[in-house]
Amino acid sequence: MSIAVEISSPRPVTPLTILAADLKTILEMLNNESVSPELTAKLNQVCQMAAGLDPYLEECTTQESPALANLAIKTASVAWDDRFHDGVTVRHLEQEMLSGHVEGQTLKMFVRMTRAKRVLEIGMFTGYSALAMAEALPEDGCLVACEVDPHAASIAQTAFAESPHGSKIRIELGSALETLHKLAVAGESFDFVFIDADKQEYVAYFQTLLDSNLLAPCSYICIDNTLFQGQVYLPQSQRTPNGQAIANFNSVVAADKRVEQVLLPLRDGLTLIRKC
């Protein structure tokens, strides 16, 4: 007898999904109000445009590998709140932390375009983005993934073992900043770095990378969540501590003459940085 696993839908956590959810709520509220058909039609059109973009991007993007698809399902099926309250995870985790199909394929494309052979990921979670990037690495390529949570790392390790590309990945368990210092002392350097970890530490990660030997010549840094639910461009009073941390980080990067960068409105914001 098969047992169905209930998988909850991801909550809106990107500017676009939050906008689409708010527009849907507004439309539902207007159902009980006397408004013109023209206004209702226009709001319906705006709602459809906002809600339809992400699914269309998914449809037009190369499909993920079976290993990535299975990992996404596994991540979504975990009761992360229960794991945290039961002490299984050392920090509060949620399925929305997974990079997902379109962002995973974007990272995979970046690795191919830059011809990276050595990749560093700061903040692995269950390993979706790590595995996506590893799929683009050559056979002799290597990806070092930093993760502080043992339970999330164990899920990732199981997924890596089921993929022909998993052997390219080395997990470093512990504080990301401590791992960065250890890697620098060991003389390791990387062609491509992806950061998706503690938002309060983004500036420290960035400065550590630029001030050490961790970046190979012609390397790139990619940063996730740099729009942070739209909070970075909303009034400061509407920002959470993490939203403020990301706003500060974006300002630091924009003012640093050692780099050039572009902030892409993909998912929750993706910044690509090149050291000048």
N, C-alpha and C positions, 0 to 999 in steps of 0.2 A: 504494500500500500504506500503510495507516495504522499508526502506531507508538504502542503503548500507553505511557502515562506512569504510572509507579508513584507513587502518592501514599500516604505513610505516615499511619497514624492518629495523631491528636494524643495525646500522652502526658497522663496525669492531672496537672493543675496547679491545680485548684480544690479547695476543701475537700470538696465533694460527690463529684467524680470520684476523688479520692484515697481517700475513704472507701469508695466503691463498689469500687474496685480492691482495697483491703485486705480487704474482706469476701469478695470472690471468692476471694482467696488463702487466707483462713481456711477457707472451705468446701472448697476443694480439699485442704487439709491434713487436714481432718477426714474425708475419704473413706477414709483409711487408719487411722482411729481408731474405737474402739468408743464411740459416743455414742448417746444416746437419740433415738428418732425425733422426739420432741417438740422437742428442742434443734435438730436438723437442720432441722425444718420452720420453726421460728421464725427461725433464721439465714437460711434461704432467703427468707423473707418480708421480712426487713430488707434483704437484698441486693437483692431485686427493687424495693423502695421507693427505695433509694438510686440504683440504676442506671437506673430508669425515669423519674425526674423530669425530667432534662434533655431526653430525647427527647420527652416529653409537652409540655414548654414549647415546644419547636421546632414541634411539630404544631399547637399552639393559637395560635401567634403568626403574624401576617400575614407571608406569604412575602416574602423579599427580592426586589429587582428583578433582572432578568437581568444587569445590569452588576455588581451586588454579588455575585451567585452566581458569575459568571465570575472576578471578582477573588479570591474565596475559593479557587476551584480553582487559579488561577494561583499564589497564595501557597503553597498546600499542595504544589505540584509542584516548588518550588524546593529544591535541596539546600543549605540555609542553612549547615550546618556546613562544606561544601566551599567555599562562597563566602567564609566568614570565614578559613579556613586558607589560601586562595589570595590573600587580600588584597583581594578584591572588595568586601567590606563592612568598614566601619571599626569595627564592634562586633559582638559575637556576637548573631545574630538567630535566631529560630525561629518556625515557623508558629503556635505557640500564642500568640504576641503579637497575632495578629489578633483583633479584638473579637468577630466572629462574628454570626450571625443574630439571636439574641434580644437581645443587648446592643446591636447596631446598631439594631434596631427601637426599643429603649428610648430610646437617644439621639435618634433621629429623633422620637419622641413628645415627649421633653423640649423639643426645639427648637420643635415645633409648639405645645406647651402654653404656653411662655414667650413665644411670638411673637417670637422672636429674629430680628434681621436681620443682626447681625454676630456671628460665632462665631470663637473662637480655639481651636485644638487644639495642645497641647504634647505632641509625640510622635506622629507620623503613621503610622510603619511603611509598609505598602504602600497605605494610604489607604482601608481599608474603612470605618472609623468616620467619616472625613472625608466620604466620598461619601454615606454614609447620612444624615448630618446635612445635607449640601448638598441632598439630595432634599427635605428639609422646609423649606428656605429659600425665601422669595419670589424672584421673578425678579431683583429688584434687591438680593438679599442677597449677603453675602460671607463666606467662611470662609478664615481665614489658618491654614495648617498648618505647624507647625515640625517639621523632621526633620533629624537630623544625618548620616544615612547616604545618600550619593548613589545607591547601587544600589537601595535600597528606594524612594527618591523617584522614580527613573526608572520603576519598575514602577507606582507610583501615578499618575504623569503620563500614562502610556499608558492606564491604566484611565479616568482623567478625560476623556481625549480621546474615548473611546468612549461617554461618557454625555452626555445632554443637559444634565445638571446640573454637569458638570465645569468649565464656564467660571466658576462661582461660586467656585472654589477657587484660592487663591494659595499656592504653596509657598515657605516661607522656609527655605533650607538653611543649617545651621550650628548652633552651640551655642544651646540653647533660652534660657538665661539672657541671653546676648548679644542674641538676637532680641527678648526681652521688653523689655530696656532700649532697644533701637532703636525698637520700636513705641511705647513710652512717650514717648520724646523726640519722636517724630513726631506725638504727640497722638492716637493711635488708641485707641479704647475698644471694649469688646465686651459683648454682652448675655448670652452664654453661653460658658463656658470648659470644655474637656474636657482633663484631664491624664492622660496615660498614657505617661510617659517614664522617665528615670533615677530609680529609687526613692530613691537617696541624695540626690537634689536636690528631693524633694517639698516639704520645709519651705521651701526657698529659693524655689521657684515660688509657693507659697502666700503667703509673706510679701511677695514682689515684687508680686503681684497686689493685695494689700490695701494696700500702702504706696504704690502708684502711682495714676495716673489711668486704668489699663487697664480697670477695671470700670465699666461704665455704671450709672446708677441702676437699681435693681430687677434686677440681674444675678444669675446663678447660676454656681457652679463645680461641676463634676462630676469626681470622682476615681476612677480605676480601680485595681483590685488592692488595695483597702484591707482585705481579709481575708488576702491573700497566703498561699494554700495552708493556711490555718488556723494559720499560725505565730504570728500576733499574739495569739492567746489560749492558746497552748501555753506551757509553761515556757520561760523565756528561754534555757535551755541547748539547746533544740531549734530555735532560730531561726538562720537564715542571716543574713549582714550585711544583705541586702535585707529579710528578714523583720523584723529589728530596726529598720531604717530606717522601715518602714511602721508598726510599733508606736509608734515615737517620733512619727511624723507624726500618727497618730490621737490621741495624747495632746495634742499641740500644738493641734490643731483643737478638741478637746473643752474645752481650758482657755481658748481665745480668746473673750472676751466680745463681740468685734465681729461674730461670726457665729453662726448656728444651723445645725444639720446633722442628717442622718439617714444611717445606714449601712445599705444594703440588701444582703441576702445573695444578690445576683444574680451568677452566675458566680464570679469571684474577689473579689467585694466591690465595691460601687459606692457612693460617698458623694456625697450632694447637699448643697451648701452655699449658704446665702444670707447676704449681708452685711446685718447689722441696720441 
